[in-house]
Amino acid sequence: MEKQFPLPMDINAIQQCIPHRYPFLLIDRVIDYRPGEYVHALRSVTFSDPILQGHFPGNPVMPGVLIIEALAQASAVLGRMTIPGGFTECLLAEVNNTRFRRPIVPGDTVHLENTLVRKRAPFYWFEGKASVEGQVVANVNFCALMK
């Protein structure tokens, strides 16, 4: 197993796991994980997020592609905890069965939960769920290439 981090993982620990940085680092905290099984991360959406200035003026909502990306970044943290020696490359390879159930808006804290459902290295398949205040706002199945 790769290096383990105490919970909750703050932004500094997350940056030790994945290469993303502001303004494209889309997870703020990891509150739970079990290597090889699941990860639970958080994203706090604020009005000052750069992308919300243009999506959409007067009606800011988090873009669906960034919800998927936030779930993928959480899975990359899980991959770092799961794959012996970590990885040098982590790419989203496939996205399926995506449903957006309600908008994510400034002030929302998004819970990003992923379960590893299958692996055939270097491919890892996940079921992801984004929720706000206990209400599911998005579901997605995706595959990541981690090598």
C-alpha positions as CSV (number, residue, x, y, z in Angstrom):
1,M,0.0,0.0,0.0
2,E,1.0,3.6,-0.6
3,K,1.4,6.1,2.2
4,Q,-1.6,6.4,4.5
5,F,-2.9,9.7,5.8
6,P,-4.8,10.4,9.0
7,L,-8.4,11.4,8.6
8,P,-9.7,13.9,7.8
9,M,-7.3,14.7,5.1
10,D,-6.9,18.4,4.6
11,I,-5.9,20.2,1.4
12,N,-2.2,19.8,2.0
13,A,-2.5,16.0,2.3
14,I,-4.7,15.9,-0.8
15,Q,-2.1,17.8,-2.8
16,Q,0.5,15.2,-1.8
17,C,-1.8,12.6,-3.4
18,I,-2.8,14.2,-6.7
19,P,-1.3,16.8,-9.0
20,H,-4.3,19.1,-9.3
21,R,-4.0,22.7,-8.0
22,Y,-6.1,25.8,-7.8
23,P,-8.4,26.6,-9.6
24,F,-8.8,23.0,-10.8
25,L,-8.4,21.2,-7.5
26,L,-12.1,20.3,-6.8
27,I,-12.0,18.5,-3.5
28,D,-11.4,20.2,-0.2
29,R,-11.3,17.4,2.3
30,V,-11.3,13.6,2.5
31,I,-13.3,12.5,5.5
32,D,-13.1,8.7,5.0
33,Y,-11.5,6.1,2.9
34,R,-10.7,2.4,2.9
35,P,-7.9,1.4,0.4
36,G,-9.2,-0.7,-2.4
37,E,-12.8,0.0,-1.4
38,Y,-14.2,3.5,-1.1
39,V,-13.6,7.2,-0.5
40,H,-15.7,10.0,0.9
41,A,-14.6,13.6,0.1
42,L,-16.1,17.0,0.4
43,R,-16.3,20.1,-1.9
44,S,-17.6,23.4,-0.6
45,V,-19.0,25.4,-3.5
46,T,-18.7,29.2,-3.1
47,F,-19.8,32.2,-5.1
48,S,-16.1,33.1,-5.6
49,D,-15.4,29.9,-7.5
50,P,-14.0,31.2,-10.9
51,I,-16.1,29.0,-13.1
52,L,-19.3,30.2,-11.5
53,Q,-18.8,33.7,-12.7
54,G,-19.7,32.6,-16.2
55,H,-21.9,29.5,-15.5
56,F,-24.3,31.2,-15.4
57,P,-24.4,35.0,-14.7
58,G,-27.2,35.6,-12.3
59,N,-27.8,31.9,-11.8
60,P,-24.6,30.2,-10.8
61,V,-24.5,26.4,-10.9
62,M,-21.6,24.0,-10.7
63,P,-21.2,22.5,-14.2
64,G,-22.0,18.8,-14.5
65,V,-18.6,18.0,-16.0
66,L,-16.9,19.5,-12.8
67,I,-19.1,17.3,-10.6
68,I,-17.8,14.3,-12.5
69,E,-14.2,15.7,-12.3
70,A,-14.6,16.2,-8.5
71,L,-15.7,12.5,-8.1
72,A,-12.8,11.4,-10.3
73,Q,-10.3,13.4,-8.2
74,A,-11.6,11.8,-5.1
75,S,-11.0,8.4,-6.8
76,A,-7.5,9.4,-7.7
77,V,-6.9,10.0,-3.9
78,L,-8.2,6.5,-3.3
79,G,-6.0,5.1,-6.1
80,R,-3.0,6.7,-4.4
81,M,-3.9,4.8,-1.2
82,T,-4.6,1.6,-3.0
83,I,-2.0,1.0,-5.7
84,P,1.4,-0.1,-4.3
85,G,3.9,2.6,-5.2
86,G,1.1,4.9,-6.3
87,F,0.8,5.9,-10.0
88,T,2.4,8.4,-12.4
89,E,-0.6,8.8,-14.6
90,C,-4.3,8.9,-13.7
91,L,-6.8,9.7,-16.5
92,L,-10.6,9.4,-16.8
93,A,-11.2,6.7,-19.4
94,E,-14.9,6.2,-19.5
95,V,-18.1,7.8,-18.1
96,N,-21.5,6.0,-18.1
97,N,-25.0,6.1,-16.6
98,T,-24.7,9.7,-15.5
99,R,-27.7,11.4,-13.9
100,F,-27.9,15.0,-12.5
101,R,-30.9,15.3,-10.2
102,R,-30.6,19.0,-9.0
103,P,-28.2,21.9,-9.4
104,I,-25.3,22.4,-7.1
105,V,-25.2,26.1,-6.1
106,P,-23.0,28.4,-4.0
107,G,-23.3,27.6,-0.3
108,D,-23.7,23.8,-1.0
109,T,-21.3,21.3,0.6
110,V,-21.1,18.4,-1.8
111,H,-20.4,14.9,-0.4
112,L,-18.5,12.9,-3.0
113,E,-18.7,9.2,-2.5
114,N,-17.0,6.6,-4.7
115,T,-16.9,2.8,-4.4
116,L,-14.4,0.8,-6.3
117,V,-16.5,-1.9,-8.1
118,R,-13.9,-3.6,-10.3
119,K,-10.3,-3.4,-11.3
120,R,-8.2,-4.9,-14.1
121,A,-5.0,-2.9,-13.7
122,P,-4.4,-0.4,-15.0
123,F,-8.2,0.2,-15.2
124,Y,-10.4,0.9,-12.2
125,W,-14.2,1.2,-12.3
126,F,-16.1,3.2,-9.8
127,E,-19.7,4.0,-8.8
128,G,-19.9,7.6,-7.8
129,K,-22.5,9.6,-5.9
130,A,-22.7,13.3,-5.2
131,S,-25.1,14.5,-2.5
132,V,-26.0,17.7,-0.7
133,E,-27.7,17.6,2.7
134,G,-28.5,14.0,2.3
135,Q,-30.1,14.4,-1.1
136,V,-28.5,12.7,-4.1
137,V,-27.7,15.4,-6.7
138,A,-25.7,13.2,-9.2
139,N,-24.8,9.6,-9.9
140,V,-22.1,8.4,-12.3
141,N,-20.2,5.3,-13.2
142,F,-16.7,5.8,-14.5
143,C,-13.4,4.2,-15.3
144,A,-10.0,5.6,-14.6
145,L,-6.7,4.6,-16.0
146,M,-4.1,4.5,-13.2
147,K,-0.6,3.5,-14.1
